[in-house]
Amino acid sequence: MSARTSDPHELSVTEARDHFSERVNRAIYGGEVTFVTRGRNHQRAAAIVPANLVEHYEELLDERDARIAAERLADIETGRSQTISLEDLERKLNL
């Protein structure tokens, strides 16, 4: 992953549209993050970021999800949690 070269930039939606190619290139080659803002308060609405930054974030989410799944399975195996069949759940919910 390339290092970020500077603090994030902020551009309005209009400015981001007018400079989209430049901001994408800065993300790719310079590791820069550009937040796209909107509204009177210039609230951050989106971001133009290096793709590898998002890929790394997705990997972290996958690792977290796998850890949580392993913990839940351990809870079931040790009897700390119980399961219910889909059929029993449907009956309980009158589906």
C-alpha positions in Angstrom: 0.0 0.0 0.0 1.4 3.4 -0.9 1.8 5.9 1.9 -0.4 8.9 2.1 1.7 11.9 1.0 -0.4 14.6 2.7 -3.5 15.4 4.7 -6.8 14.7 3.0 -8.2 17.3 0.7 -11.8 18.4 0.7 -13.7 19.4 -2.4 -17.4 20.2 -3.0 -19.3 17.9 -5.4 -18.9 20.5 -8.1 -15.2 20.9 -7.6 -14.7 17.1 -7.4 -16.6 16.8 -10.7 -14.4 19.4 -12.4 -11.2 17.8 -11.1 -12.1 14.2 -11.0 -9.4 12.8 -13.3 -6.7 14.8 -11.3 -8.0 13.6 -8.0 -8.1 9.9 -9.2 -4.5 10.2 -10.4 -3.5 11.7 -7.1 -5.1 8.8 -5.3 -3.4 6.2 -7.6 0.0 7.7 -7.8 0.3 9.8 -4.6 -1.9 7.9 -2.2 -4.0 11.0 -1.6 -7.4 11.0 -0.1 -10.0 13.5 -1.3 -13.2 13.9 0.6 -16.2 15.1 -1.4 -18.4 17.4 0.6 -22.0 18.7 0.0 -24.5 21.0 1.5 -24.1 24.3 3.3 -22.1 22.7 6.1 -19.8 21.0 3.7 -20.4 17.6 5.2 -18.3 14.8 3.9 -20.4 12.6 1.7 -17.9 10.4 -0.2 -14.2 10.0 -0.8 -11.8 9.3 -3.7 -9.2 7.0 -2.2 -6.6 4.6 -3.5 -8.2 1.2 -4.3 -5.7 -0.7 -2.2 -6.9 1.3 0.8 -10.4 0.0 0.3 -9.1 -3.5 -0.4 -7.2 -3.5 2.9 -10.3 -2.3 4.7 -12.3 -5.1 3.2 -9.7 -7.6 4.4 -9.9 -6.2 7.9 -13.7 -6.6 7.8 -13.4 -10.2 6.6 -10.9 -11.0 9.4 -13.3 -9.4 11.9 -16.3 -11.4 10.6 -14.3 -14.6 10.7 -13.2 -14.0 14.3 -16.8 -13.3 15.3 -18.1 -16.4 13.5 -15.4 -18.5 15.3 -16.4 -17.0 18.7 -20.1 -17.7 18.0 -19.4 -21.3 17.0 -17.3 -21.8 20.1 -20.2 -20.4 22.2 -22.6 -23.0 20.6 -20.1 -25.8 21.0 -19.6 -25.0 24.7 -23.3 -24.6 25.4 -23.0 -20.8 26.1 -25.4 -20.3 23.2 -28.3 -22.3 21.8 -29.5 -22.7 18.3 -33.0 -23.0 16.8 -33.9 -24.6 13.6 -35.4 -22.6 10.8 -38.6 -24.6 11.0 -38.9 -23.9 14.7 -38.3 -20.2 14.2 -40.9 -20.0 11.5 -43.4 -21.8 13.7 -42.6 -19.4 16.6 -43.1 -16.4 14.3 -46.2 -17.9 12.7 -44.8 -17.8 9.2 
